[in-house]
Amino acid sequence: MVVVLVFGSYVVVVVVVVVVVVVVVVVVVVVVIVVVVAVVVVVLVVVVSVVEVVVVESLSHFDLYNRFDSN
């Protein structure tokens, strides 16, 4: 009976440790995914902003050159 109880408590400890490890791994994976998505969103916003500025600048220069040539 004592052996069964000791063995049973070891099984419970192992199960609890496995559950805790799985929960920690899932939380870490979710946090990593959220961070990666946030970084990708920030990079996309920065790239879109830079591209927009470059396009607007190039178009404005292009228009100025066209006006200058037409005049």
Backbone as numpy.savetxt, mean C-alpha at the origin, in Angstrom:
# Nx Ny Nz CAx CAy CAz Cx Cy Cz
-4.78 -39.96 33.96 -5.62 -38.75 33.96 -4.75 -37.49 33.96
-3.70 -37.51 34.81 -2.79 -36.35 34.87 -2.07 -36.19 33.54
-1.65 -37.33 32.96 -0.95 -37.25 31.67 -1.87 -36.66 30.61
-3.11 -37.07 30.61 -4.07 -36.54 29.63 -4.26 -35.04 29.84
-4.37 -34.62 31.10 -4.55 -33.19 31.38 -3.33 -32.40 30.95
-2.13 -32.90 31.25 -0.89 -32.21 30.86 -0.80 -32.14 29.34
-1.07 -33.28 28.69 -1.02 -33.31 27.23 -2.07 -32.36 26.65
-3.26 -32.36 27.26 -4.33 -31.47 26.80 -3.95 -30.02 26.95
-3.30 -29.65 28.06 -2.90 -28.26 28.26 -1.83 -27.87 27.24
-0.93 -28.81 26.91 0.07 -28.53 25.88 -0.61 -28.28 24.53
-1.62 -29.09 24.23 -2.35 -28.90 22.97 -3.03 -27.53 22.96
-3.64 -27.15 24.08 -4.30 -25.84 24.16 -3.27 -24.73 23.96
-2.10 -24.85 24.61 -1.05 -23.84 24.47 -0.60 -23.75 23.01
-0.40 -24.89 22.37 0.04 -24.90 20.99 -1.02 -24.27 20.09
-2.28 -24.61 20.33 -3.37 -24.04 19.52 -3.42 -22.53 19.70
-3.32 -22.08 20.95 -3.37 -20.63 21.22 -2.20 -19.94 20.54
-1.00 -20.51 20.63 0.18 -19.90 19.99 -0.02 -19.85 18.48
-0.52 -20.93 17.89 -0.73 -20.96 16.44 -1.76 -19.90 16.04
-2.85 -19.79 16.81 -3.88 -18.79 16.50 -3.31 -17.39 16.60
-2.53 -17.12 17.64 -1.93 -15.79 17.82 -0.99 -15.49 16.66
-0.17 -16.46 16.28 0.77 -16.25 15.17 0.01 -15.98 13.88
-1.04 -16.74 13.62 -1.83 -16.54 12.39 -2.47 -15.15 12.40
-3.02 -14.73 13.54 -3.65 -13.41 13.63 -2.60 -12.32 13.40
-1.43 -12.46 14.00 -0.38 -11.46 13.82 0.05 -11.41 12.35
0.22 -12.55 11.71 0.63 -12.58 10.32 -0.44 -11.92 9.44
-1.71 -12.21 9.70 -2.79 -11.60 8.91 -2.80 -10.09 9.10
-2.63 -9.63 10.34 -2.61 -8.19 10.60 -1.44 -7.54 9.88
-0.26 -8.16 9.94 0.91 -7.61 9.27 0.69 -7.55 7.76
0.13 -8.60 7.20 -0.13 -8.62 5.75 -1.11 -7.52 5.37
-2.17 -7.35 6.16 -3.15 -6.30 5.87 -2.50 -4.92 5.97
-1.69 -4.70 6.99 -1.01 -3.41 7.14 -0.08 -3.17 5.96
0.66 -4.18 5.54 1.57 -4.03 4.40 0.78 -3.71 3.14
-0.34 -4.38 2.93 -1.17 -4.11 1.74 -1.68 -2.67 1.78
-2.15 -2.23 2.94 -2.66 -0.86 3.07 -1.54 0.15 2.79
-0.35 -0.10 3.33 0.77 0.82 3.11 1.15 0.84 1.63
1.20 -0.32 0.99 1.55 -0.37 -0.43 0.51 0.37 -1.26
-0.76 0.17 -0.96 -1.82 0.87 -1.70 -1.69 2.38 -1.49
-1.42 2.79 -0.24 -1.27 4.23 0.04 -0.09 4.80 -0.73
1.03 4.09 -0.76 2.21 4.57 -1.49 1.91 4.66 -2.98
1.23 3.66 -3.51 0.89 3.68 -4.94 -0.02 4.86 -5.24
-1.00 5.13 -4.39 -1.91 6.26 -4.60 -1.13 7.57 -4.57
-0.23 7.71 -3.59 0.55 8.95 -3.49 1.42 9.12 -4.73
2.08 8.04 -5.16 2.94 8.12 -6.34 2.11 8.48 -7.57
0.93 7.88 -7.71 0.07 8.21 -8.86 -0.35 9.67 -8.82
-0.71 10.17 -7.65 -1.12 11.57 -7.53 0.04 12.48 -7.91
1.25 12.17 -7.43 2.41 12.99 -7.75 2.70 12.94 -9.25
2.66 11.75 -9.82 2.94 11.60 -11.26 1.91 12.36 -12.08
0.64 12.22 -11.71 -0.41 12.93 -12.46 -0.22 14.44 -12.33
0.13 14.91 -11.15 0.35 16.34 -10.96 1.52 16.83 -11.82
2.63 16.08 -11.81 3.80 16.47 -12.59 3.47 16.45 -14.08
2.81 15.40 -14.53 2.44 15.30 -15.95 1.51 16.44 -16.32
0.57 16.76 -15.45 -0.35 17.85 -15.74 0.40 19.17 -15.87
1.32 19.42 -14.94 2.10 20.67 -15.00 2.92 20.70 -16.28
3.57 19.59 -16.61 4.41 19.54 -17.82 3.55 19.76 -19.06
2.40 19.11 -19.13 1.53 19.25 -20.31 1.02 20.68 -20.41
0.58 21.25 -19.29 0.07 22.62 -19.32 1.17 23.57 -19.74
2.37 23.38 -19.18 3.49 24.25 -19.54 3.83 24.11 -21.02
3.91 22.88 -21.50 4.28 22.68 -22.90 3.18 23.23 -23.81
1.92 23.07 -23.43 0.85 23.61 -24.26 0.87 25.14 -24.26
1.14 25.71 -23.10 1.17 27.17 -23.05 2.33 27.69 -23.90
3.50 27.04 -23.81 4.63 27.45 -24.65 4.29 27.26 -26.12
3.63 26.15 -26.41 3.26 25.86 -27.79 2.31 26.94 -28.32
1.34 27.32 -27.49 0.41 28.36 -27.91 1.13 29.69 -28.08
2.04 30.00 -27.16 2.79 31.25 -27.29 3.61 31.26 -28.56
4.27 30.13 -28.85 5.07 30.06 -30.07 4.18 30.19 -31.29
3.02 29.54 -31.25 2.12 29.64 -32.39 1.64 31.08 -32.59
1.30 31.73 -31.51 0.85 33.13 -31.62 1.98 34.01 -32.13
3.16 33.73 -31.64 4.31 34.53 -32.06 4.57 34.33 -33.55
4.49 33.07 -34.00 4.73 32.79 -35.41 3.62 33.38 -36.28
2.39 33.29 -35.82 1.28 33.78 -36.63 1.32 35.30 -36.73
1.80 35.94 -35.66 1.90 37.40 -35.72 3.12 37.77 -36.53
